[in-house]
């Protein structure tokens, strides 16, 4: 496809020619730039062309955390490259590549980064549940540890009434699929078994504590982030009051 008529304010003629050429020669900076564009920047036909050609490169960058994991997968959404409308074999292959990136993130990423990725994946079909269904607590120990971290993260957030998890996926009730997965019998059983097998794991213990408070309808046992700062400020004290500061111990 000829992209020479693309936006000259964002891309030089050389960049547009590169995007029209061999996908393997497109530099990472251009792949990242495409993933960050607004939906109306390219036509639907152009989006599908770019998305289908650059999907493997983009997914590799996501796995390497070289691009915003919550933003980049948005490219596969209906207002962009529209993954749902791709040829069946190509769509399935891309879904599996995204699922592999999710499985790797479950094992190795911090929970907040994993949550961001899940929000990005949800943009593809405007649904989080299919991706949560791919997080199987019955998998290996590394993945199970990721399940425990994610369950603890979301259970604590639910106690605080927090539901602002996803920067790019917008839905009327983001807490519904999160609550379903977090409080499901399958997830809770996985957390309990992990805690029994690893009694020194604080994350698992905290997840079980959060579950207990949620079941009882009680408040969180942990202060909400920023609570201490707000308490000091409400008393007319500077927010950094009581912080430890390094002292210059060099002789005068």
Helices and strands as residue ranges (DSSP letters): H 13-20, G 23-25, H 28-35, G 39-41, H 44-63, G 72-76, G 83-85, H 88-108, H 111-125, H 129-133, H 141-160, H 174-182, H 185-197, H 202-216, H 227-234
